[in-house]
Amino acid sequence: MALLLTILSVLALWGLLAVLAAGLLLILKPLDSVRTRLEQITMGVRAIEQETKPLGARAGTLIAGLSDASNSLGATAQHMAEADHHLGAAAPVLRSRLRS
């Protein structure tokens, strides 16, 4: 009787190991797919890093240029607002001259 129970226990253990191995093999393919995608993402990030590396040294110059452009555009906007105000004041006079 003890021999029969030992044999059944060993068979049950082998069955459990077979089920675990089959489950792990089923999980292996999706995990491999995830690994492949992560490798592609890593390569893309490295490519972006290599493409943008020259911008780092010129970032200060770019910021200064954009600051100057912003200041110039602010002054231009102020002049345009003043011109709009003056044209708004002159509009009634110009309309009356056009009607006569």
C-alpha positions in Angstrom: 0.0 0.0 0.0 2.8 2.4 0.9 4.4 1.7 -2.5 1.2 2.5 -4.3 0.9 5.8 -2.4 4.5 6.7 -3.2 4.0 6.0 -6.9 0.8 8.1 -7.0 2.5 10.9 -5.1 5.4 10.9 -7.6 3.0 10.9 -10.5 1.0 13.8 -9.0 4.2 15.7 -8.5 5.2 15.1 -12.1 1.8 16.1 -13.3 2.0 19.3 -11.3 5.5 20.1 -12.7 4.1 19.4 -16.3 1.2 21.8 -15.7 3.6 24.5 -14.3 5.9 24.0 -17.3 3.1 24.3 -19.8 1.8 27.5 -18.0 5.3 29.0 -18.1 5.6 28.2 -21.8 2.3 29.9 -22.5 3.5 33.0 -20.7 6.8 33.0 -22.5 5.5 34.2 -25.9 3.7 37.3 -24.5 6.7 38.2 -22.4 9.0 37.8 -25.4 6.7 40.2 -27.3 6.8 42.7 -24.5 10.6 42.4 -24.5 10.8 43.0 -28.2 8.6 46.1 -27.9 10.7 47.5 -25.0 13.8 47.0 -27.1 12.2 49.0 -30.0 11.2 51.8 -27.6 14.8 51.8 -26.2 16.2 52.1 -29.7 13.8 54.9 -30.5 14.7 56.8 -27.4 18.4 56.4 -28.2 17.8 57.7 -31.7 16.0 60.7 -30.4 18.8 61.3 -27.9 21.4 61.2 -30.6 19.4 63.5 -32.9 18.8 66.1 -30.2 22.3 66.0 -28.7 23.6 69.0 -30.8 20.7 71.2 -29.5 22.0 71.1 -26.0 25.0 73.2 -26.7 22.9 75.8 -28.6 20.0 76.0 -26.2 21.3 79.1 -24.5 21.7 80.9 -27.8 18.2 79.8 -28.8 16.7 81.1 -25.6 18.4 84.4 -25.9 17.2 84.8 -29.5 13.6 83.9 -28.6 13.8 86.4 -25.7 14.9 89.2 -28.1 12.2 88.2 -30.6 9.6 88.3 -27.8 10.7 91.8 -26.7 10.6 93.0 -30.3 7.1 91.6 -30.8 5.9 93.2 -27.6 7.1 96.6 -28.8 5.5 96.0 -32.2 2.2 95.1 -30.5 2.3 98.3 -28.5 2.9 100.4 -31.6 0.1 98.6 -33.4 -2.2 99.3 -30.5 -1.3 103.0 -30.6 -1.9 103.1 -34.3 -5.3 101.4 -33.8 -6.2 104.0 -31.2 -5.2 106.9 -33.5 -7.0 105.4 -36.5 -10.1 104.9 -34.3 -10.0 108.6 -33.3 -9.6 109.7 -37.0 -12.3 107.3 -38.3 -15.2 109.7 -37.7 -13.4 112.5 -39.5 -12.5 110.3 -42.4 -16.1 109.0 -42.7 -17.5 112.5 -42.8 -15.1 113.5 -45.6 -16.0 110.5 -47.6 -19.7 111.2 -47.4 -19.3 114.8 -48.6 
